[in-house]
Amino acid sequence: MNGRRIKILIAKPGLDGHDQGAKVVVRALADAGFEVIYSGLRQTPEMVANAALEENVDVIGLSSMAGSHIPFCRKLKALLEQEGLADKLWMIGGNIPAQDHEELRRLGFKGIFPSSSKFTDIVNYIRANVA
């Protein structure tokens, strides 16, 4: 990273209005030394892709509790690829059922962190997967 801090975007997709967990994760990531941008609630795939591009982030993370993560991620994948962001680390956390993990990995979301995940696991995963 050439001495630059890892830069992370955390976004809340769609109509999901539950952001307490996202805010706690944002704080934990900032405390771990990352530069973190929290986009706030009710983000569209276009808004997430634009923010990732404009902020030149290393990691694009979603926090989803509403259950609409698969269709959102499908649309976001196409936009991220279109914007040349396929080389960034894509992650998702929250209420993510085990049966959705394989589809999310296939879409490019390699880091999957269900609600019970430990902050140290998230931090270590980012450090291990961002060059």
C-alpha positions as CSV (number, residue, x, y, z in Angstrom):
1,M,0.0,0.0,0.0
2,N,3.1,2.3,-0.2
3,G,2.6,3.6,3.3
4,R,-1.0,4.7,2.5
5,R,-3.8,3.6,4.8
6,I,-6.3,1.1,3.4
7,K,-9.4,3.0,2.4
8,I,-12.8,1.3,2.9
9,L,-16.3,2.2,1.8
10,I,-19.1,0.9,3.9
11,A,-22.6,1.2,2.4
12,K,-26.1,0.3,3.4
13,P,-28.0,-1.1,0.3
14,G,-31.5,-0.4,-0.7
15,L,-34.3,0.1,1.8
16,D,-32.5,-1.4,4.7
17,G,-32.9,1.1,7.6
18,H,-30.9,-0.9,10.2
19,D,-27.6,0.8,10.4
20,Q,-26.5,0.4,14.0
21,G,-24.3,-2.7,13.1
22,A,-22.8,-0.9,10.2
23,K,-21.8,2.0,12.4
24,V,-20.2,-0.3,14.9
25,V,-18.2,-2.0,12.2
26,V,-17.2,1.4,10.8
27,R,-15.9,2.4,14.2
28,A,-14.0,-0.9,14.7
29,L,-12.4,-0.5,11.2
30,A,-11.4,3.1,12.0
31,D,-10.0,2.0,15.4
32,A,-7.9,-0.7,13.5
33,G,-6.3,2.1,11.6
34,F,-8.2,2.0,8.3
35,E,-9.6,5.1,6.6
36,V,-13.3,4.5,6.5
37,I,-16.1,6.2,4.6
38,Y,-19.7,5.4,5.6
39,S,-22.1,6.3,2.9
40,G,-25.2,6.1,5.0
41,L,-28.6,4.5,4.5
42,R,-30.6,3.7,1.4
43,Q,-27.8,3.5,-1.1
44,T,-28.5,2.4,-4.7
45,P,-26.0,0.3,-6.6
46,E,-25.2,3.3,-8.7
47,M,-24.5,5.4,-5.6
48,V,-22.2,2.7,-4.1
49,A,-20.3,2.3,-7.4
50,N,-19.9,6.1,-7.8
51,A,-18.7,6.6,-4.2
52,A,-16.2,3.8,-4.6
53,L,-14.9,5.3,-7.8
54,E,-14.8,8.9,-6.5
55,E,-13.2,8.0,-3.2
56,N,-10.7,5.6,-4.8
57,V,-11.3,3.0,-2.2
58,D,-9.5,-0.3,-1.7
59,V,-12.4,-2.1,-0.2
60,I,-16.1,-2.0,-1.0
61,G,-18.2,-3.3,1.9
62,L,-22.0,-3.7,2.2
63,S,-23.9,-4.1,5.4
64,S,-27.2,-5.8,4.7
65,M,-30.0,-6.7,7.1
66,A,-33.0,-6.6,4.8
67,G,-32.6,-9.8,2.7
68,S,-32.3,-8.1,-0.7
69,H,-28.5,-8.6,-0.9
70,I,-28.4,-11.0,-3.9
71,P,-30.3,-8.8,-6.4
72,F,-28.4,-5.7,-5.1
73,C,-25.1,-7.4,-5.5
74,R,-25.9,-8.6,-9.0
75,K,-26.5,-5.1,-10.1
76,L,-23.6,-3.7,-8.2
77,K,-21.2,-6.2,-9.7
78,A,-22.0,-5.1,-13.2
79,L,-21.5,-1.4,-12.2
80,L,-18.2,-2.0,-10.4
81,E,-16.9,-3.9,-13.4
82,Q,-18.0,-1.2,-15.8
83,E,-16.2,1.4,-13.6
84,G,-13.0,-0.6,-13.6
85,L,-13.3,-1.6,-9.9
86,A,-13.2,-5.4,-10.3
87,D,-9.7,-5.4,-8.7
88,K,-11.0,-4.0,-5.4
89,L,-11.9,-6.2,-2.4
90,W,-15.7,-6.7,-2.3
91,M,-17.2,-7.6,1.1
92,I,-20.6,-8.0,2.6
93,G,-21.8,-8.5,6.2
94,G,-25.0,-8.6,8.2
95,N,-28.0,-10.9,7.9
96,I,-26.5,-13.1,5.2
97,P,-27.9,-16.7,5.3
98,A,-25.4,-19.5,4.7
99,Q,-27.3,-20.6,1.5
100,D,-26.5,-17.3,-0.1
101,H,-22.7,-17.4,0.5
102,E,-21.8,-19.4,-2.7
103,E,-23.8,-17.0,-4.9
104,L,-22.2,-14.0,-3.3
105,R,-18.7,-15.5,-3.8
106,R,-19.6,-16.2,-7.5
107,L,-20.6,-12.6,-7.9
108,G,-17.2,-11.5,-6.5
109,F,-18.0,-10.8,-2.8
110,K,-15.2,-12.9,-1.4
111,G,-15.4,-11.6,2.2
112,I,-18.7,-12.6,3.8
113,F,-19.3,-11.8,7.4
114,P,-22.6,-12.8,9.0
115,S,-23.9,-10.8,12.0
116,S,-22.0,-12.9,14.5
117,S,-18.6,-12.2,13.0
118,K,-15.7,-10.9,15.1
119,F,-14.2,-7.6,14.3
120,T,-10.7,-9.1,14.5
121,D,-11.7,-11.6,11.7
122,I,-12.9,-8.7,9.5
123,V,-9.8,-6.6,10.1
124,N,-7.4,-9.6,9.5
125,Y,-9.3,-10.5,6.3
126,I,-8.9,-7.0,5.0
127,R,-5.2,-6.8,5.8
128,A,-4.6,-10.2,4.3
129,N,-6.4,-9.4,1.0
130,V,-5.6,-5.9,0.2
131,A,-2.2,-5.6,-1.5
